[in-house]
Amino acid sequence: MFSTIGYLICVPFAALVRLFYNLTGSYGVSLILFTLVIKLILLPFQMKSKKSMVRMSRMSGKMQEIQKKYANNQLKMQEEMQKFYQEEGFNPMSGCLWSFLPLPILMALYYIIREPIVYFMDFGGREAGLAVVERAQELIANAGIQLNASMGYEQIAIANVINTQFPDFIAENPGWVSIDYHFLGIDLIQTPWSAIGQFADGVITPALIGLFLIPIISGVLSLLMSKVSMSQSAQNTAMNGSTKMMMWMMPLMSIYIAFIVPAALGVYWIAQSAFSIVQEMVLGKFYTKKLQAEEDARQEMIQADRQKRQEEAKQLQEKQRQQAAQKKSLKEKRQEAQAAKALKAKKAASSTTEAGRVGDRPYARGRSYKADRYDDQ
């Protein structure tokens, strides 16, 4: 079951490599073109991943403030970080999944290179391809030819023998492809580790030097890609020990793996790293500028909203001031009226002359009053 699933995964990739090989006649160029097409197919996912990385880099300052503030309270730190992510509309895991997509492609390409008869050549299915392998092995054994191939790479040796010594077998199997594995004079089915043994025997040729350099170039480009990627990520601001170790570990692993697998896989790795470096630089600049523009637009909206609220508050304050002034004016008018009334009453109380007063009763004497009116005359 798993072999069938693996075969179905490898089929479209093998068809793409075979297409480019038929067009160019170069196995190395076909691998480079294959890498380029795969990068273009994965570009939308890589763009999503890169956007998340750039956004996280821009938010790293705030994240570090939260981590520093709640360093002694992990639960509170997680709550604040989650709240911060929700406010920013950001998912820190959104771009991680897409970064693992090249791995199954690398594994599929490894099987395509290692088993060219079953995967690269088209015989109508895995079982049919294995049947061709058995017939080819029987033919080679009957001819008394000894295959010199390490475990897992027998099909490469079988294909080379058939291509050079049994043209009739090729004619009997229409799906057979006579593959020329040489690229820039380098035999891409050889492992770079084999070049070290030949160097020890005193054999030094440009092809062997190129074969030996493939893993070195792969590791250097992988390291450069890691540096470019981390220079545009949040990890650049506070690179810890584990991050530094990972930055060096991946290139070293690529060098080790490229030494023990066919050089064709190293060519793919070199092309993958080279295209990735260009992609990281272009997407990094693009999303840095884009997110800066979005941040500026958001800040302008926040500023406009703040000014609007301030203006509304100012208008409300002015309205309240006018209402308070109006209330004060009415109060003053009432006080003035009361004061005028009191003043009027006071004036009325003191307006009678002393001549018209009898005791405490003003107006007790009329105008025609004469004090001696009733005196004896």
Salt bridges, closest charged atoms under 4 A:
GLU80 OE2 - LYS76 NZ 3.27
GLU88 OE1 - ARG298 NH1 3.33
GLU115 OE2 - ARG114 NH2 2.91
ASP180 OD1 - HIS182 ND1 3.09
GLU280 OE1 - LYS50 NZ 2.69
GLU295 OE2 - ARG298 NH2 3.58
ASP305 OD2 - ARG309 NH1 2.05
GLU318 OE2 - ARG321 NH2 2.56
